[in-house]
Each structure stands twice: as structure tokens, then as C-alpha cells.
Amino acid sequence: MFRNFDLMAEALLEGARVTVVVTLTSYALALAIGMLLVIMHVSPAAPARWAANAYTQLFRNVPLLAVLFVMYFGLPSIGIETTSWGVGLIGLGMYTGAFVGETLRSGINSIPLGQAEAARSIGLTFGQSLQAVILPQAFRAVIPPLGSLLIALVKNSALVLAVGVTELTAMSRRLIEDDQSRFDLWGVVIGVTVSYLLIAFILSYLVRLAERRAAFVR
């Protein structure tokens, strides 16, 4: 039996809770950013398209850890106060939002052009056609890749330990480093691995449910 199993399980459960909160909160932010980006990408205004493309290229080609470090150490140097949680959530959301935007744009590109033309023919404005016709179909078309981004975000959330958020990986490291005589090394490793697998499995199951529901609606 692993030593001090109850204490270890309690600590890992708290770390898993923080991981889930960080993942879901930053993913909600990423969806909002991605939706804004895709609207800008398809906007008739050229500056909006340029800004969306610049944002996407920046965050898709800069490591996530660099984004977190720039926010955590750079923002206070220009007078913007930050917290570990704020940097972790906003950094993950902004980074993942670039990938969500590209995923949604691929969903829009998969919609026949006649859909947009039909929306214009019945008098819908650009914004109304996006809201009522284009975006709902785009979301249904890209549920699987959006789900993959969510699972990837679970793993990326481990990087917020670098800015002081005690999520699952940070908690496991604390258990090992604080007092190795109290906790079995392999117990912590197996516990954190199983925790990540359970989180990913549950989220994957929810994504599959959403995919089946979207297929039924379609």
C-alpha cells in the first residue's frame, strides 16, 4: 500500500479540481476569442481581417510558456498588476483562442456559398446571417476538432504551474519535493496519471455526446 494514501488522494483531488476549473474557464474564454476572430476573418472590413490574421499568426507561432512569462513578468513592468490565476486563465484563453478561431474558420469554409447568398437574398445583414445561418452550422461541423482542442488544453494547463497556480502537476511536484518520506513516489506518479486520464476521458465523452446531438439536429 502507498504511504499516507488519504492525504495524497486529498491533495491530488484538489489539484485535479484546479485543473478542471482552469481548463473550462480558459476554454470558455478561448471560444469567445475564437468567435470574435472568425467574425473578423470574414468581415468585409480589411483592417479587421488584418488584425485577426496578425493575432492568429502571433499566438500560433509563440510557445505558450513564453506567453505566460511575458504576461506574468512583463505586464507588472508597465504598471499592470497581475495575479497567478489571472495570467494563467487569460494566457491559456488567448493562446487557445487563436486555434479555436482557425478551427471555426475551417467550419465556415465547409459551408456551401449558397447559404450566405440565400441569407442575403432574404434581407439578412452580415451580422444576422452570421448569427442565424453561418456560425451555428460552422460550430456543428467542427465539434470534433474543438473537442480535441479542449483535451489539448487539459494538458497545456500544466504549464500554469510556471506562474504559481497549484494545479494537478504542481500539486504532484509539491507532494514529491516537500517531504519524500511521507509520500510514495510511484503512488504520486500513478495518481496524477490516472487523474489526467479521468479528466480527459470525461471531457471526451461529453464531446462525443455533443457531436451526436449535433448530428441529430442536423
Stockholm file with secondary structure:
# STOCKHOLM 1.0

chainA/1-218         MFRNFDLMAEALLEGARVTVVVTLTSYALALAIGMLLVIMHVSPAAPARWAANAYTQLFRNVPLLAVLFVMYFGLPSIGIETTSWGVGLIGLGMYTGAFVGETLRSGINSIPLGQAEAARSIGLTFGQSLQAVILPQAFRAVIPPLGSLLIALVKNSALVLAVGVTELTAMSRRLIEDDQSRFDLWGVVIGVTVSYLLIAFILSYLVRLAERRAAFVR
#=GR chainA/1-218 SS CCTTHHHHHHHHHHHHHHHHHHHHHHHHHHHHHHHHHHHHHTCSCHHHHHHHHHHHHHHHSSCHHHHHHIIIIIHHHTTCCCCHHHHHHHHHHHHHHHHHHHHHHHHHHTSCHHHHHHHHHTTCCHHHHIIIIIHHHHHHHTHHHHHHHHHHHHHHGGGGGGGTCCCHHHHHHHHHHHCTTTSCHHHHHHHHHHHHHHHHHHHHHHHHHHHHHHHHHC
#=GC SS_cons         CCTTHHHHHHHHHHHHHHHHHHHHHHHHHHHHHHHHHHHHHTCSCHHHHHHHHHHHHHHHSSCHHHHHHIIIIIHHHTTCCCCHHHHHHHHHHHHHHHHHHHHHHHHHHTSCHHHHHHHHHTTCCHHHHIIIIIHHHHHHHTHHHHHHHHHHHHHHGGGGGGGTCCCHHHHHHHHHHHCTTTSCHHHHHHHHHHHHHHHHHHHHHHHHHHHHHHHHHC
//
